[in-house]
Amino acid sequence: MAIEGDAFHRYDRVKMKEVMAREAQNDNLHFSHFGPQANLLDELEAEFKRYGETGYCRTRTYVHDQAEAESTGVPAGTFTDWIEPDDETDVLFYEGLHGAVVTDDVNVAQYPDLKIGVVPVINLEWTQKIHRDRDVRGYSTEAVMDTMLRRMPDYVHYICPQFSQTDINFQRVPMVDTSNPFVARWIPTPDESMVVIRFRDPHGIDFPYLVSMIHDSFMSRANSIVIPGGKLDIAMQLILTPMILKLTRLGRRD
């Protein structure tokens, strides 16, 4: 079964704006959904623990847009009701911002069997956000910059540290100039990028096989392989498929 990270946000879209405004009035200019105050991290940790013990956990969906609203019957910007699955499943797939977070109060990272980080370098990440928020959401460049600055403390304290908890990181690096992401006219394409794949524990990873299967790839460190950006899909298939199948077999055996 799958869980999206937005399901464990504490506030829906309207409430989040209200809370942000209230926090700003109290001189907290850095309140964001990257931080623990805006998320149900204790509940996320509890659901991960319960899934590991029983094969069941609850989930809900955040409704992002009108198309999703029509399919779920719930207004955009809000959540569906929590649901409990009827059948036990073999694998839980979580996609979100806090799957490996560790704070003074929670340790979500202790429960997943395989933690994967997917992140572009910071200037590429900013370029992608600026283009998405301007072109799709209609924000000004200045408004996007304000959002980045507001989120920065939570990004540094709660997002970045998770990439030291992950088992594998896929980091996309542009091969074109992104020195000033605020004036970049285009997002670098996969063919204009390389991807650095870092394994926390390289033991058992068949690097010669991966290099032979992925054209123009090479090892940059004893635990890292660099591949062309356009080869990311095949690299993920080669690396992750056997790992997920192994986890499934072990889970069924237990």
N, C-alpha and C positions, 0 to 999 in steps of 0.2 A: 504494500500500500504506500501511498505518497502523502507527504505533509508539505505544505508550502509555508515558508517562514512568516509570511504576512498573517497567518492564522493566529500567531501568538503575539501580535501587536496588542497593546492594552486598549488603544483607542481607535475608533473609526475615524474617517476623514474629517468630519465636522468637529468631533470632540477633540481631535488632535490639534486643530487650528485654535480652538478655545483654550486648551491647556498651554500651547505655545505662547499665546498672547498673554495669558496670566503669568507665566514664568518670566516673560520679557518685562512685565510690569514690576516683577520682584527682582529685577537686575540679573536674571539668569538668561543670558543671551545665547546659550549653547544647548538648550534642550532640543533633543532630536530623537528620532526613532532608532538611531544607532545605539542609544544608551539603555541601561537597565530600567530606568524609571518609566519608559514608554513601552515596555515589553513584559510579557508574562513569563519571565525566564524560569521562575520556580515551577510553574506548571509545565513548561517545556521539559525541564529536567525530570519531573515526575512522570511524564508520558514516555520519555525515552527509557526510564528505568522500568516502567510497567511493561513496555513492549518487550524488553529483554527478558523479562520474567514470564510473560504470559502469551506473547504474540499478538496482543491487542493493545490499541490505544485510540483515543478519541481524536477527532480532527474537525475542522471547519474550513470554510473558504472565504477569503476576502474578495469582494466583488469590485473589480477594478474599473469597469466601464459599462456602457449601456448594453453591449452585446452580452456580457456575462450576466447583467441584470435580467435580461430577457430570458436567458436559459435557466437561471436559478429562481426567478421570482422575487428577488431581494434587491432593494435599491442600490445603485452604484455608490461606492464609498462606505458600505457597511459590511457586516459579516453575516454569513448563514448561521443557522443554529449548530451547536456542537452535535456530532453524531458518533455513535459507537458502531464499528463494523460488525457484521453478522458472522463473518468467517475469520478464522485464524489465517494469518499470512506468513510467508517465509522471509520476506525482506521488507524493511521500512526504509523508504527513500525520503530524506528531508532535504529541501532546497530552500536556503534562506541565509540570513546574516549571522545567526547565533548558534550554529550547530556544534561549535567547538569552543564556546565562550566559558571562561573561568573568572569568577569574581570572588569577593569575600563571602558572598552568600550562596552561590551556586557553582556547580562544576558539571556543566553539560557535557564537556569533552570526555569525561570518563566512561560514557555509555556507548557511543557509536563504535562499531567494530572497524569501520573504514571511513576515515575523514579525508575529504578531498577539497582542496582549495582551488578556486578558479578566479584569477584576478589579473587585470592588465596593470602595467606600471602606472604610476599616479597621473602623469600628464595625459596618457591615453585614456585613463578612466575619466578624467575631467573633460577631455575633448568629447568623449561619447555622451557624457551627461549634458554638456552644454548643447550639443546638437539635438539630443532627444527632448530636452525641456523647452528649447526654443521652437523646434520644428513641429513637435507633436503636441506639446502642452501649451505653447504660446507664451512662454515666459520670456522676459528680456534677459540679456546677458548679465545685467547688473543684479537682477533677482536671483539668477542661478549662482552668481558669485556670493551673494549674501547667504544662500542656503549652504554652500560649501564651507564658508567660514563658520557658520553656526554649528555645523556637524563635526568640524575638525577635532575638537577635544574628544568627543565620543569615538570618532574614527580611530584616533591614536590609541585610546585606552581600551577599547572593547572590540574593534574590528581587526586591526593589525596584529595584536597578540595571538589571535586564533590561527594565523598562518604558521606559527611555531608549534601548534598542537596537531596540525594536519599530518596525515601519513604521506600524502602526495600533493604537491602544488603544481598547477599549470599556470604559468605567468606569461602573458602575451607582451612582447616588446616590439614597438614599431621600428622599422628600418628607414623611416623618413623623419623629417624634422617636426617635432611636436613641442619645441621649446616654449612657445606661448600658446597654450591650448585655447585661450580666450579669443584668438583671431584665426584659428585654424578653419579653413574653408571646407575641408573634408575629413571624415574619419578614415584613418589608414585601413586598408583592406587586409584580409588575411595574407594575401600574396605580398603585401608590403610589411609583413611582420614575421618575427620568429617567436617560438614558444619555448620557454625554459621549463623543463619538467624535473622537479626535485623530489627525491625519495628520502624520507626521514631515516629509514633503515634500508640500505641498498642490498642487504643480504638476500639472496634468492632471486634478485632481478637479473634477467638474462640480457644484459646490455648489448653484447655482440649481436644477439638475435634482433633486438629492436633497431639497432643501427643498420643492420642488413635489410630489414623490412621497410624502413622509412627512409626514402631517398633524400640525400643531402643532410642527413642528421649527423650529429657528432656528440661526443661526451665532452663537457666543459669542466666537470669535476668528477670525483669518484662516485658521487651520488646524484649526478645531474646529466641529463641529455637535452640537447637543443635540436629542435625540429623546425622546418618551415611552417609558417602559420597555416597554410592550406592543408597541412597533413594532420591537424589536430584531431579530427574525427577518427581517422584510422589509428592514431596513436592511442586514443582513449579506448577504442575497441580492443587493441592488442594488449593493453596494460590492464584494463579494468575487468574485461569479461571473465578471465580465469579467476580473478580475485572474488568477483561476485558469485560465480558458480561454486567456489570453494566455501564461501560463507553460507550459501544455501544448503549445501550438503552437510556441513557441520551443524547447522540449525535443525535440519530434519533428523539428524542422528541423535541430537539431544532430546 
